[in-house]
Amino acid sequence: MAGTPTTVERDALAAALRAAATPGVPFGPNPRVGCAVLDPTDALVAVGHHRGAGTAHAEVDALEAAGERARGGTAVVTLEPCDHTGRTGPCTEALLAAGVRRVVVALRDPHPIAAGGAERLRAAGVDVVVLDPADPQAREAYALNRGWLHGLAHGRPFVTWKSATTLDGRVAAADGSSRWITGPEARADVHARRAEVDTMLIGTGTALTDDPALTVRDAAGAPADHQPLRVVAGHRPLPADARLLTDGLAETVQVESHDPAEVLAAIHERGRREVLLEGGPTLAAAFLRAGLVDEVVAYVAPALLGAGASGVGDLGVATLDAAVRFDLVEATALGGDVRLVLRPTSPTTSPTTPDRST
């Protein structure tokens, strides 16, 4: 049942969303959740968040901080409280034991094992409000866990293909030079994007040709605290002195397959849910042909090369009618470049059985 939270509850939800997005929370097969507790006078008394698998859920974290001040108050949660026992107990029971009178939920939990918390609380006499999915704060809660939700629905990670090309779609000049096609603002934005995912993916061709670091760096150029898993797809071995193997900044895994579905299955099995595809034209084409690109982030530089490597390989497209098309979501100027965010016009992902991570 959808409802409308009060202004105070919306402010509390904003605090819970900020807590859920706390830097340093491990990425993986668990949702990022925040909870804020209001006392009976509607004063904000505690804010908590989930810190990773096996740790206290956001509701428990906030309720422990609130203590008796939670009794008769309101809990505002970014994701529907769970109603099952996993590594921790049901959050519904914790809320009932704390004596809260009202719970505001930003987003329903689609997990078949954990779902049902709202109904359990209502049955116990708690006033429960669930935001409409189109509500801006519900959409913010969804975006916070896009990869986790996508994994539940499709049994594989959410894939964003990142490209940086000239105006005529080139990723390198005829002599092979490619640094730098885009300017510093666009490159800084790439690092920000990397910080939002748990996996970066390239092919062995890119790994052998470019010897990339595939790390996240801050504005000053120093390694950031969060470093995604680096995955290299393909059969060719990497040299022992490759930066991916020797820099000590992040874990690197090689998946010896050229099949995009197999590569994503291997990544999913490792508990990863957000993939940034940064490979070359061959790997990009393979994922596009397989219908396994969920989003495109394209950085376009106002430059022409007229020759050199194309940004994407053969897609098997023979006529204009067969073109792979996208819907434009956003266009943003970054310095002298433009960032385009696009989604496939005709997604081809298929749902599978959800995982049961808690």
Secondary structure, 3 states (H helix, E strand, C coil): CECCCCHHHHHHHHHHHHHHCCCCCCCCCCCCCEEEEECCCCCEEEEEECCCCCCCCHHHHHHHHHHHHHCCCEEEECCCCCCCCCCCCCHHHHHHHHCCCEEEECCCCCCCCCCCHHHHHHHCCCEEEECCCCCHHHHHHHHHCHHHHHHHHHCCCEEEEEEEEECCCECCCCCCCCCCCCCHHHHHHHHHHHCCCCEEEEEHHHHHHHCCCCCCECCCCCECCCCCEEEEECCCCCCCCCHHHHCCCCCEEEECCCCHHHHHHHHHHCCCCEEEECCCHHHHHHHHHCCCCCEEEEEEECCCCCCCCECCCCCCCCCHHHCCCEEEEEEEEECCEEEEEEEECCCCCCCCCCCCCC
